[in-house]
C-alpha cells in the first residue's frame, strides 16, 4: 500500500514511519491505529516546536 503522506519520507523519516504504520492498521486494528496516530501527532508537535524554538512546558508528559 502506498502512503498518502510520502512527502514526510525525505525530511522526516521517523514521522513517515509512524504515519505509514497508522495507515497499515486502519482497517484491522483500531486500537493500534489510535496509538500510532497519537505518536505521530505528539512527534509532529515536538518537531514543529523545536523548529520554531519553542520550549516544552513543564506540565507536558
N, C-alpha and C positions, 0 to 999 in steps of 0.2 A: 504494500500500500504506500502510495506517495503522500507525504505530508503536505498539508495546506500551508505550513509555516516554514518552508525550506529557506526563506530569507534569513532566518536566525542562524543557519548552519555555519556560515563562514565567519561571522563576527562573534557569535555567542553559542559555541558548540554545546555547552552544558545546558543552556536553555532549550536548544533544539532537541537534545536527548530527552529532556523531561517532557516536552510537549509531544514529541513523537510517541513516547510511552503512553501518555494520556490518550492520544488518538487510538493507539493499538487496543486499549482496554475499553473503548467506548461502548461497544455492543455486548461485551461478555462479562464485564466485572465493574459494576458501577462504583463500588467502594474503592477499588484501586484507581479508577478514573478520578474520583474526587481527591484522593490523596496526591496523585501525580499533578493534578491541576493546581492544588494548593501549593505544592512545592514549586511549581512553575511561577505562580503568582508571587510568592514570597521572594524567590530569587530575582524575579523581574524588578520588584520594588527595591530590593537592595542594590541591584545593578544601576538602576536609574538614580537612586540616592547617591551612590558612590560617584557616578559620572557628573552629578551636579554639586558635589562637595557637601552634601547634607549629612549630618551626623545621625547615627541611630539613637533613638530616645532610650532613656534609662528603663522605661517600662516595657520595652519590646522583649519578646522572648526568642 
